[in-house]
Amino acid sequence: MNRSLSSRQFAITTGISYWIIFFAAVFANFFVLEAISKNPLQTVQQDQLLIRAGILAFLITVVFDVIVAWSLYELYKDHVLSGLSSLFRMMHAAIMGVAVFSLPMVFGLNDSQQILKQIDVFNTIWLIGLFFFGVHLILLGKIIGKPKVIAIFLFIAGIMYMIDTAAHFMLANYQDYSFIFFAFVAIPSILGEMSFAVWLLLKGGKND
C-alpha cells in the first residue's frame, strides 16, 4: 500500500468519523438531554429507553473522537504540532467519557431537582473537556493550512470554545448571555468542522 492511498484512507476515516460524531451528538443533546431538561421525572420514569440510547450515543462520540485523534495524527504526522493536537483531543475524549458516567445515575432518582443536578454534573465535566477540545481545534487550524477558510473557522471555533468555558466559570450571570455564547461557538464550529469533514471525504489525502 503506497503512502498516497494510505493518506486517502485516513482522510476518509476522519471524515466519516466526524459525521458519526455529529449525528450522535445531535441526538444525545437535542433529543435526549433536552427531553430530560423539560420533563425530568417523567422522562426518567417513562422514557428510559430514550435515555439509554442517549448514553450509548455519547459513548459512540467518545469512541469516534479517539478514532479522529488517531487518524488526524496519521494524516498530518509530518507537522510538528500534530501529536500535541491529537493529545488534546484525546484529553477531551477521556473527560467526556468520565462525564457520561454521571448519566446512568438518573435512573435511581425520583426527584426532578436531583435529576437536573445530575445533568448539571454531566454538563460541567463535559464543559471542562471542551476547553481542551478548543485547544485541539486551534492547533488543527494551524496544522491543516488549507483550505485556508476552513483552517480559519477551526481556529476561531477553538478560541470560542475556550472563551465559552472560561465564561461559564467566570461570569456569575452567564445565563443572561448564554445564547450569544452559544452562537459564537456553534457557527464557526459547524462551518469549520463540517466543512473540514466534507473536504476530507472529497479531497483529503489525494495530493500526499
ABEGO torsion letter per residue (X at the ends): XBAAAAAAAAAAAAAAAAAAAAAAAAAAAAAAAAAAAABAAAAAAAAAAAAAAAAAAAAAAAAAAAAAAAAAAAAAAABAAAAAAAAAAAAAAAAAAAAAAAAAAAAABABAAAAAAAAAAAAAAAAAAAAAAAAAAAAAAAAAGOBAAAAAAAAAAAAAAAAAAAAAAABAAAAAAAAAAAAAAAAAAAAAAAAAAAAAAAABGAAX
